[in-house]
C-alpha cells in the first residue's frame, strides 16, 4: 500500500519538514483485496493501520499509544475507518463508475494531511484523490480551492468548491492536522529524530551501463545524494532516483553516473556523496572499479565471486580428503 501511494503521489517533503498523512485505498470488485484500507503515517513512519473488511485496527508504534491518551483521537480514527469513510468511498466509486460508464473492478485512493516546516513554521495542507492509479482532483491549501487533474473531475470540483465545504476542509488540513502533527512529533521525538546511516555501494548492471551509487537502510528519509568531480557537484550525465521505503521503516535511494565519456585516468576525480538530514558528516564513496558490484558480482580481479567460492570449497574438500587418507595410512602402519 505504501509503495502504491509513493508511485501515485511521489515524495513531497523538504529537509526540514514534518508530515502527518493518511493514505486510503477503497475498491470494488477486486478479489482477495479489502474494500477499505487506511494507513496513518508520521514523517513517513506507519503509526496506524486499519482494514474495514477484517475489522482490523492496529497502532504500529508504542509511542502513539501515549499520544492517544487523554484525548478522543483514537476513537475518531476508528470511526473514520469503520463507519464514516467506507460509506463515503463506496458512494464515490459508484458515482465515478457511472460517470465513466464503467463496470468491473476499480479503486479510489486518497492521500491527505499536512506538512509543517519546523524552521519557518509554514503549514501546507495536502489532499489528493486518485482513481484507478491516476490523479483525479486535489485541494490547493494556498488558494483554498479544488483543482481538477482530469476533465471528468469538474463535477466534483463544482460541488466541493462551495464555501461551507471549503471552510471545513481548510480547517482540517491547516489547523486540526498541524496540531495533531506537533503532538505526535513531540511524543515520538526519540524515535522520529533518531539517525541511522546507510550502507553505500557502487553498482553496475553491465560494463556499458551507468554506475549507480546506492544507499540503503537510512533514517530519516530526508537525505540527499549526488556525484561530484574535483569537489564540485556534477549535473551532466547524472540521473537522480527517488527515495523509496524499505520494509523496516528505513529508506533507500540511488543516483546514476554515466561514465561512457569518463577516461580511466579521470575516475579517481569522481566521488559519490550521501548526506543525511541532521548529520554533519557526509558519506563519501570514491569511484573505483575495484569496489563496483555487477550482476555477476565480479571482484577486482574479474573472477566471479560464486566461482571463487566454489573453488575455495573444492580446495577445502580436497585438503580434508588428503588429510583423512594420510591419517588412515598412518593408522594402518601403526597396527602392522
QUIMO-V206715 format. One record per pair of residues at least 6 apart in sequence whose C-alpha atoms are under 8 Angstrom apart, sorted by sequence separation. I is the first residue (numbers start at 1). J is the second residue. D is the distance in Angstrom with one decimal. If there is no record, write none. Layout:
i:j:d
I:J:D
I:J:D
This chain:
i:j:d
13:19:7.9
27:33:7.8
40:46:5.9
41:47:5.4
50:56:5.3
51:57:6.6
59:65:7.2
68:74:5.9
97:103:6.4
116:122:5.8
117:123:6.6
129:135:6.1
130:136:4.9
139:145:5.9
140:146:6.0
148:154:6.2
160:166:6.9
204:210:6.4
227:233:5.9
228:234:4.9
245:251:4.4
246:252:6.8
275:281:7.3
276:282:7.3
293:299:7.4
298:304:4.5
299:305:6.5
27:34:7.2
28:35:6.2
39:46:6.6
40:47:5.7
41:48:7.0
49:56:7.8
50:57:4.4
116:123:4.6
128:135:7.3
129:136:5.5
130:137:7.1
139:146:4.4
140:147:7.0
185:192:7.1
204:211:5.0
226:233:6.9
227:234:5.6
244:251:5.6
245:252:6.3
275:282:4.9
292:299:7.8
297:304:6.1
298:305:5.7
26:34:7.5
27:35:4.8
39:47:7.6
40:48:4.9
49:57:5.8
50:58:6.3
115:123:5.7
116:124:6.6
128:136:7.5
129:137:5.4
138:146:5.7
139:147:6.2
203:211:5.7
204:212:6.2
226:234:7.6
227:235:7.9
243:251:6.6
244:252:5.3
274:282:5.6
275:283:6.7
291:299:7.4
296:304:6.1
297:305:5.9
26:35:5.2
27:36:6.6
39:48:5.7
40:49:6.5
48:57:7.4
49:58:5.2
114:123:6.9
115:124:5.1
128:137:5.9
129:138:6.1
137:146:6.9
138:147:5.4
148:157:6.7
202:211:6.6
203:212:5.0
243:252:5.8
244:253:6.2
273:282:6.5
274:283:5.1
290:299:6.6
291:300:6.9
296:305:7.6
297:306:8.0
25:35:7.8
26:36:4.4
39:49:4.6
48:58:5.7
49:59:6.6
114:124:5.5
115:125:6.5
128:138:4.1
137:147:5.8
138:148:6.5
147:157:6.7
202:212:5.6
203:213:6.4
243:253:4.8
273:283:5.7
274:284:6.5
290:300:4.3
25:36:5.8
26:37:6.4
38:49:5.8
39:50:6.5
48:59:4.6
49:60:7.1
114:125:4.4
115:126:7.6
127:138:5.6
128:139:6.4
137:148:4.5
138:149:7.2
146:157:5.7
202:213:4.7
203:214:7.1
227:238:7.5
242:253:6.1
243:254:7.8
273:284:4.7
289:300:7.0
290:301:8.0
24:36:7.2
25:37:5.3
37:49:7.7
38:50:5.1
47:59:5.8
48:60:5.5
113:125:6.0
114:126:5.4
126:138:7.9
127:139:5.3
136:148:6.3
137:149:5.0
201:213:5.8
202:214:6.3
241:253:6.2
242:254:7.4
272:284:5.7
273:285:6.5
24:37:5.7
25:38:6.6
37:50:5.8
38:51:6.5
47:60:4.6
48:61:7.8
93:106:7.6
112:125:7.7
113:126:5.2
126:139:6.7
127:140:8.0
136:149:4.7
137:150:7.0
200:213:6.9
201:214:5.3
241:254:5.3
271:284:6.5
272:285:5.0
24:38:4.5
37:51:4.7
46:60:6.5
47:61:5.4
93:107:7.3
112:126:5.1
113:127:6.5
125:139:8.0
126:140:7.4
135:149:5.9
136:150:5.2
146:160:7.0
200:214:5.5
201:215:6.6
226:240:7.7
240:254:6.6
241:255:5.6
271:285:5.4
272:286:6.4
23:38:5.6
24:39:6.6
36:51:6.0
37:52:6.6
46:61:7.8
93:108:6.6
111:126:7.4
112:127:4.1
125:140:7.6
126:141:7.1
135:150:7.3
146:161:6.2
200:215:4.4
240:255:4.5
241:256:7.8
271:286:4.3
272:287:7.2
22:38:6.9
23:39:5.1
36:52:5.5
111:127:5.7
112:128:6.4
125:141:5.2
137:153:6.3
145:161:6.0
199:215:5.6
200:216:6.7
239:255:5.7
240:256:6.4
270:286:6.3
271:287:5.2
22:39:5.5
23:40:6.4
34:51:6.8
35:52:7.2
36:53:6.7
47:64:6.8
110:127:7.1
111:128:5.5
124:141:6.4
136:153:6.4
198:215:5.7
199:216:5.7
238:255:7.0
239:256:5.0
270:287:5.5
5:23:7.3
22:40:4.4
34:52:7.4
35:53:6.2
110:128:5.6
111:129:6.6
124:142:7.8
198:216:5.1
199:217:6.6
238:256:5.5
239:257:6.7
268:286:6.9
269:287:7.7
21:40:5.8
22:41:6.2
34:53:5.6
89:108:7.4
110:129:4.4
198:217:4.6
199:218:8.0
238:257:4.8
268:287:6.0
20:40:7.4
21:41:5.3
34:54:7.8
109:129:5.6
110:130:6.2
137:157:7.7
197:217:6.9
198:218:4.5
237:257:5.9
238:258:6.4
267:287:5.9
268:288:6.9
20:41:5.8
21:42:6.6
57:78:7.3
108:129:7.3
109:130:4.9
145:166:7.0
196:217:7.3
197:218:4.9
198:219:8.0
237:258:5.1
267:288:6.9
19:41:7.8
20:42:4.7
108:130:5.9
109:131:6.3
144:166:6.6
196:218:5.1
197:219:6.8
221:243:7.1
237:259:7.9
19:42:5.7
20:43:6.5
108:131:4.7
109:132:8.0
195:218:7.6
196:219:4.9
1:25:7.9
18:42:7.5
19:43:4.9
107:131:6.2
108:132:6.2
109:133:7.7
195:219:5.6
196:220:7.2
18:43:5.5
19:44:7.3
106:131:7.8
107:132:5.3
108:133:7.9
194:219:7.3
195:220:6.4
106:132:6.0
107:133:7.8
144:170:6.8
194:220:7.4
55:82:7.3
193:220:7.4
192:220:7.4
225:253:8.0
227:255:7.6
52:81:6.2
141:170:6.8
217:246:7.4
221:250:6.9
225:254:7.4
226:255:6.4
51:81:7.4
52:82:5.3
219:249:7.7
220:250:7.0
221:251:5.7
225:255:6.7
227:257:7.3
50:81:6.5
219:250:5.2
220:251:7.7
141:173:7.9
218:250:5.2
219:251:6.5
141:174:7.7
217:250:5.1
218:251:5.4
52:86:7.6
216:250:7.6
217:251:5.5
218:252:6.8
216:251:6.0
217:252:6.1
216:252:4.1
215:252:5.5
216:253:6.5
214:252:7.4
215:253:5.5
214:253:5.9
215:254:6.2
230:269:5.4
214:254:4.3
229:269:5.4
230:270:6.7
213:254:5.4
214:255:6.8
229:270:4.5
212:254:6.3
213:255:5.4
228:270:5.7
229:271:6.6
38:81:7.0
212:255:5.6
213:256:6.2
227:270:7.0
228:271:5.6
37:81:7.9
212:256:4.2
213:257:8.0
227:271:5.8
228:272:6.4
36:81:7.8
125:170:7.7
211:256:5.5
212:257:6.3
227:272:4.5
228:273:7.4
210:256:5.9
211:257:5.2
226:272:5.9
227:273:6.1
126:173:6.9
210:257:5.3
211:258:6.5
225:272:7.2
226:273:5.4
125:173:4.7
210:258:4.4
211:259:7.1
225:273:5.5
226:274:6.8
124:173:7.6
125:174:5.6
209:258:7.4
210:259:6.1
225:274:4.4
36:86:6.1
124:174:6.7
210:260:7.7
224:274:5.9
225:275:6.2
35:86:7.8
123:174:6.5
223:274:7.4
224:275:5.2
208:260:7.1
223:275:5.7
224:276:6.6
99:152:7.8
223:276:4.5
222:276:6.6
223:277:5.5
123:178:7.2
222:277:5.6
220:276:7.6
219:276:7.9
220:277:7.3
218:276:7.9
114:173:5.7
213:272:6.6
215:274:7.8
26:86:7.4
113:173:5.8
114:174:7.0
112:173:7.9
28:90:7.8
116:178:6.8
26:89:6.4
27:90:7.7
114:177:6.1
115:178:7.4
26:90:7.4
113:177:6.3
114:178:6.4
28:93:7.8
27:93:7.7
29:104:5.9
30:105:5.5
28:104:7.7
29:105:4.1
30:106:7.4
28:105:5.4
29:106:6.7
27:105:7.3
28:106:5.7
27:106:5.7
28:107:6.4
197:276:7.4
27:107:4.1
26:107:5.5
27:108:6.2
25:107:6.8
26:108:5.2
25:108:5.8
26:109:6.3
195:278:7.7
25:109:4.5
195:279:7.6
24:109:5.4
25:110:6.7
200:285:7.6
202:287:7.9
23:109:7.4
24:110:5.1
23:110:5.9
24:111:6.4
22:110:7.9
23:111:4.6
204:292:6.8
206:294:6.6
22:111:5.7
23:112:6.8
202:291:6.8
203:292:5.5
204:293:6.2
205:294:5.3
206:295:7.2
21:111:6.7
22:112:5.4
201:291:8.0
202:292:4.9
203:293:4.8
204:294:4.9
205:295:5.5
21:112:5.5
22:113:6.2
201:292:7.4
202:293:6.2
203:294:5.8
204:295:7.2
21:113:4.4
201:293:7.7
20:113:5.5
21:114:6.5
19:113:7.5
20:114:5.6
19:114:5.8
20:115:6.6
19:115:4.4
18:115:5.6
19:116:6.2
17:115:6.3
18:116:5.2
17:116:5.4
18:117:6.3
17:117:4.3
18:118:7.2
16:117:5.6
17:118:6.2
13:115:7.7
16:118:6.1
16:119:6.5
5:111:7.7
67:183:7.0
67:184:6.2
64:184:7.1
67:187:6.1
66:187:7.2
8:130:7.8
64:187:7.5
63:187:6.4
64:188:7.3
8:133:6.5
63:188:5.7
8:134:6.8
9:135:8.0
8:135:7.2
42:181:7.4
42:184:7.4
42:185:7.6
43:192:7.4
20:177:7.2
20:178:7.8
20:181:5.6
19:181:6.9
18:181:7.8
18:185:7.9
44:221:7.7
46:249:8.0
45:249:6.2
44:249:8.0
15:222:5.3
14:222:7.4
15:223:7.2
13:222:7.7
11:242:7.5
11:243:7.3
6:244:7.8
3:244:8.0
3:245:7.5
15:277:6.5
